Amino acid sequence: MVSVVRSVADTLAGAADPQRWLEHLSASQNDADRVTLSRAFTAARELYADKRLAQTGEDVFSHAVSAAAIVADLDLLTDAVVATLLFAVPDYREDWHDWLASAFNPTVAMLVDGVNRVRRLTEIARIDKLDTPEERARQAETMRKMLLAMVADIRVVLIKLAWRTQTMHYLTECPEPVRRAIAQETMDVFAPLANRLGVWQIKWELEDLGFRHLEPDNYKKIAKLLDERRLERIDYIARVLDTLRGELRSAGINGEVAGRPKHIYSIWKKMRKKNLDFSELYDIRAVRVLVDSVKDCYTVLGLIHSMWQPVPGEFDDYISHPKSNDYRSLHTAVIGPEDRVIEVQIRTFDMHEHAEFGVAAHWRYKEGGKGDAAYEEKISWLRQLLDWREEVSDRSGLTDAFKTELFADTIYVLTPNGRVLALPSGATAIDFAYAIHTDLGHRCRGAKVEGQIVPLSTPLQNGQRVEILAAKEGGPSVNWLHEGWVKSHRAISKIRQHIRMQNADAVRESGRQLFEKELARHPNLQPNLGSLAEKLGFARMDDLYGALGHGELSLRSLAQAIESFAPPPPPDLAPEDVVKRSKGGHNAGGILIEGIDNLMTQLARCCKPAPPDAVVGFVTKGRGISIHRANCLTLKRLSADAPERLIAADWGEQKASVFPIDIEVIAHDRNGLLRDISDVLSREKLNVIAVNTLSKDLKARMRFTVEVRQVNDINRVLSHVLDLQGILEARRV
């Protein structure tokens, strides 16, 4: 259809007859649309008189009319056709935007603006200068994403594809270097883009024409092997489809049929990929049948095999045995009318939707490579939009539907030599510099955007050309992070890494001091330092100190982590759990037992409580009351079996001067380790009454029982122990 419309448009463009041209456009145009198109046609003819395109030398008016015919055939509404006719207005009128908005409407002006931004960027962005095929492939992929991200209306991209299709038809008139450069860009960027959007006719034409200009000998060879013109193949497929429709009606099956002749480039690609001879290809002519149910699929298969002879070995049942991506369909090849082989695919409507828009999408299958689920979901939405546009009865809402911000989370900007970079939305020149090279990011001191110097904090926009102003040496500023001028993960990571390397010891010491001050604000808590570091996402305490020193870890987050180690409150005691007397009293050990005078108590050895630990009593058999820390695991086990024996307790006036507690130290084993720890305990005037050490795998685990007046006294001691060489962890048990 597109090819026929274009050939008519070329003829009529030369005749410059707007009325005849309009007659060949889509029948959906109403009288108002025809008037608008006639005015646009006349304006374009007058404006483009004797003008030629700089790159190819094609007549501008002829190019505009032919491209507009393609856009009209894509059914993208009148505004898109007008914008295609007037795409070059910005080259010839300074007031083009206001003129288009007033003479036509703001939507036309918006589309022409988008089209010209795309045209300018595709002229700047170059992939032919990159060194390796891998680099060119990556750049081409980035350019495809850029074209989708930078437009506010998806029709801008489709207009660009229509232009390129017309350009490819005119290439035979151009010098060979121009032909090859444009053809290669078409195969790298525009044909895959048309494939992703499901604009099949444009995709096939771009690929065939690109193949024709890049490999003319192979193109002619395949064309000769086909031994029939494309129009003849189209006519043959049409006759096969008519036959199939009749058979479905006769069988009472609701279904849709469609078909296409395989185009030259896809034939050559399949022969090369599978190392097949032309005679081994059975899908040069392909037909697809869509039905309601799986049962109907197999019924249609039987009908087709009864009509035409199946080709042995060419049947695949992907319904019973789906592909790994859940693609489902029946594939068969038959010898059709005139003894020509036809490939037939049979599937349900649901299977087809999954194949076109789901994880089995045809474009991803054809392109291969690593998938991007989020990106593919956006492409699927666009394809469904373009597929639905033909079914929408109320076309007044389509203009808004074509507007898209699906790709607004990423921006695409260009380097001075035309390389395209993808950055997160809101990125600045600092992100741009680090995307090019870490060293350039470190030395970044300013930037030019579109030739104008801008502050480093300026957010970049899609399609801008950026140049970095760099010092000969130097490093990043921590203010870049504090002020929120950096958005990309790569830049943030590189800046933090550089800052960490500068004055690392001083930063860690500063962080250690902040840590000790914060820990001192929680005198009743003594968290396991290794667990605390892990809780905050650090492998070692040194890493935690460094993050505190750099300001990457806030004191509030540290405080919350420390407080999470608070012991659970002692269990609530019901009145019947405690024997109440008229008043409470102290036992000889200074423990206040609620409601009981002078009862024998003892400090539990399992948890070694000491003031001001929260404590709970447990009534033993024959040994008085055992005093435990409230969070003691042994107490929890005892109370689970005999909760009625719990009794409230508290520290009274202390007659005992010191209390035994256990501390544990884990360190890299070395000579003099025990001596160094003992020196610290001695300087702090702590009496050590027991020591237990164990060395294994070059690690030492030591447990000391020391006497203290208050638990709070031990925090300072543990901090000094941690300062010793090789100490990994020091904590109260």
Summary of the structure (lengths in Angstrom):
residues: 733
radius of gyration: 39.5
end to end distance: 82.7
largest distance: 119.7
contacts: 2275
relative contact order: 0.05
helix: 51%
strand: 17%
